Amino acid sequence: MTAGFPPRSVPAPAPAAPFTVRFWGVRGSIASPGPDTVRYGGNTACIELRCGEAHIVFDCGTGIRALGEALARGGPVDIDLLLTHSHLDHICGLPFFAPAFDPASRLRLWAGHLPPNRPFRTVLSDMMTAPLFPVPVEIFRADCIYRDFTAGQTLEPKPGVVVRTAPLNHPDGATGYRVEFGGRSVCVLTDTEHPAQGRDPVILELLRGADLMIYDSTYTDAEYPARVGWGHSTWQECLRLAEEAGVGRAVIFHHDPARTDGELDAIAAEAEAMRPGSLVAREGMELSL
């Protein structure tokens, strides 16, 4: 019998911390509820990210109301709210976000698109002022921290979570985000208009090699010429950018409010043929990186 060492037990690698994306609002410009938008949803922009223990929400469109109700059932929250910009369709849901009224909750609101003399709290206060709104921003009871920055800076809202930012081409300014966590990355670039020729090098750099890309796809290539200067892009440009930047999966987002479920089904089929694995965002859709 040959002597030898007992077999060594090799521990299994630790599972990666969860990194998930959930869509609570996928429309642009204005909410569009009704029988023609039931399957994809009619709420305006709101995207939830879970990066291990870190909790990030992009934009506070009308979709954030349902998110707030779901979160409120679990008690106080600690959330970083990253705003792409402050047009109404992206912030009008904030006064209806239940955690904002919980004294035990903590909210950090980040905005990188405004000039120094227009901090986001001032913009929000202007929106929540009579005769536009019945109660002022002071009605919030959560610990709300307003963190204005300049698009292009790198943020670290929580240890191990790196957020790279870039300015986008949109009226009044907007910010694109790349969240990196656990060796994986997701980019949110909504409300941006692509250049007439080629790709925007700033956006390409932000997207390079990302696992997931969520992009402003308000129009089709055929519709876009009549809307030049409006600050939005197309679903075909979304896929072209994804291909050039080496993105893993592209998600078509910020749907035109007039786009019906049937039309989005057709776009989904065309997108799958053009770049397999591409998705059309719908409310309730959850993705895991």
N, C-alpha and C positions, 0 to 999 in steps of 0.2 A: 504494500500500500504506500503510495507516495504521499509524503507529508506536504502540506500546502496551507496557504492562508485561507481562512473561511471567506466565502463570497462577500464582497463589499456591497452594502446597500447604498445605491445611488439615489438620492432624493429627487423626486420629480421637480422640474422647474416651477417656481412660483407663478401662478397665473397672473397675467397682466392686469393692472388696475382697470376697472371699467371706464370706457370712453365712449359715451353715447350721445346721439343727436336726436332730438324730437322736435317736430314741427307743430306749432300751435296756431300759426297764421301764415299764409303763403301768397296773399294778394298784394298788389300795389295800388297806390292812388286813393282808393276808397273801398270800404267793405262792400261786398256784393253777395248778400245772402239771397237764396231763392232756389226754385226747383232745378235751375240749370247749373248750379254750383254745389250741389249736395255732396258729391263724391270727393271732390278735391278741396272743397271748403271755400268760404267767402270772407274769412277774417284777414285783416292786414298783418304785416310782418311781425313774427315773434318766433324765435328759435331757442330751444333750451339745450345746453350742453352739460353733461356730467363728466367731470375729469377726476376720477377717483372720488375724493371727498369734496373737491371744489365744485361749485355750482355757478354756472355762467348763463346769462340770458342775453340774447341779441335782440334789441329793439322792443318797443312797448306799444305795438299796434293793437288793434282790437283783440287779437288772439291772446294777449296776456291776461285778459279777464278770466278765461277758463283755466289757464295755468295757475293763476292766483288762487282760485277756488280749490283746485286740486292740492296745492301746497298747503293751504290753510288747514286742511284736514289732518296734516301731519305735525302741526305745531310751528314754532318760530323757525325762521330761515336765516341763512347768511348767504347773500347772493351778490355777485358782481353783474350789474346791468351795463352792457356795452352798447352804446348807441351808434348806429351808422350815420345818422343825421337827425335833425329835429323837425323835418316836415311832418305835418299833422298825422298822416297815415302811419307814421312810425313812433309817435309818442302819445297819441290820443287815448290809448288804453291805460296809461300809467295811473290816472286818478281812480281807476276801477280795479287796481291790483291789490287784492286783500292783504298780503303781507305788509304793504305800506302803512297799514293802520294798526299793526300789531306792535306794541311797545317793546316786545322781546325780540323782534326781528331786526336784522342789520342789512342795509342796502347800500352798496357803493355804486354810484352812477358815473360812468366814464363817457366823456364826449371830447372828440379830437378835431371837430370840424368848424368850431365857432371862433370868431375873432376875440382877442383878449377882453374887449369891452362888452362882450355879450356872453357871459358864462351861462352854462346850461340852466342853473337854478333860476336865473333871471328870465330866460326864455320860458321855462315851465311856469314860473310865477305869472308871466304875462298871459299865458294860455288859461291858467286857472284864476282869472280875474273877471268880475262882472263887467259887462253883461254876457260874457262868453261862458262863464262857469260859475255855479252858485257858491262854491267854497274855495278859500285860498289854499296854497300849497302848504301852509302851516297846519292844515288839518291832518297831515301825515303824522303818525305817532311812532313809526319805526325810527331807528337810528339811521338817518339818511346822510351819507357822505358824498359830496359832489366833487369829482376829480376831473377837472378839465386838463387836457394835454394837447400837444401838437401832433397831428397825423404824421407818421414817420418815426415816432418814438417806439421803443420796445417797453412793454409793461410786464409786470409780474404780479398779477392779482393775488396769487397764492403760491407758496413754495412748490416748485416743480412744474408750475404752469407758466409758460412764456407766451406772451401775446405780441406778435409783431404787427405793426400798423402801417398804412400807406394812404395818401390822399387819393380820392376818386374824382372823376370828372362828372360833377352833378351841380345844378344850380344851387347856390348857397353853401356848397361844399358837402363832402361826405367822407367817411373813413372806411377803408377795407381792413379786415382783420385776418390774421393767421394764428390759430391757437396750437401750440405744440406741447404735448404731454406724453410721457412714457414712450418716446420714440415714434409717436404718431402725430399727425397734423390734420387740421381741418381749416379751410379758408371760407370766409363769408365776405363776398363782394357784391353788394346790392346797391342799386341806384348809382350806376356808372354808365357812361356812354363811351363806346369804343371809338378809336380814331378812324378817320376815313380810309387810311391805308395802313396796313400792317397791324401789329399788336402793340399795346402800351407796354414799354419796357418795365415800368414800375410794377404793373400788375403781374407781368410774367415772372418777375423776380419774387414777388410775394407768393405766387402759386407754385413755384418750381418744386416738383416732386411731392406735392401734397397728397395725402391719402384720399381726401374728400374735398370737393369744391362746391360751394353753393353760390350761384351767380344770377345776377339780374338778367332775366330772359323775358322781359315784358313783351317784346315784339317778335315778329318773324322777319327774316331778311327782306321779304316782299313789302312788309308794312313800314319798315324803318325809313326809307327815303322821305316819306311824308312827315316824319317826326324827328328829323335831325335837329339837334339843339335842345331836345326835351330832357336829356340826361339819362337815357336808358339804352339798353342793349338788346340783343336778340338771342334766341336759344341756339341758333346755328353758330353764332360767335362764341357762345359758352363752350360748345364742343370743340371748336377750332382752338380756343385758348387752352382747353384741357389737354388736347393732343400735343400742342407745341410745348407746353410746360411740363409734360410728363405726369399729369395728375392721374391718380388711381381711378376715381369715380367722380363724375360730374352730376350735379343736381340742378335742374332747371327750376327757377324760383322767381317770386315777385310777378305773378301772372297778371296780365291785363284784366281789370275788373269785368270786362265784357266777354272774356274767354270762357266758353261753356265747357262742361265736362266732356262732351263729345269732341270738341276741338282739342282739348288737352289729351284725350285718348289718342287722337291722330298724331299730335306732336310726339307723344311717348313712343308710338310705333316708328315714326321717322327717325327719332333720336336713337332708338335701339339699332336701327339699320345703319345709321351714320357712325355711331360709336357704341358698340355693344356694352351693356352695363350701365348706360346713362339712365337717370331717373327724372321723373317729373314730381316735384314736391306736392304733397297733399297733407292736409291737417291730420294729425294722429300718426303719421309715418315716423317710425323710429329706426335709426341706423346705428350699428355698433362698429367701431373701428377696431 
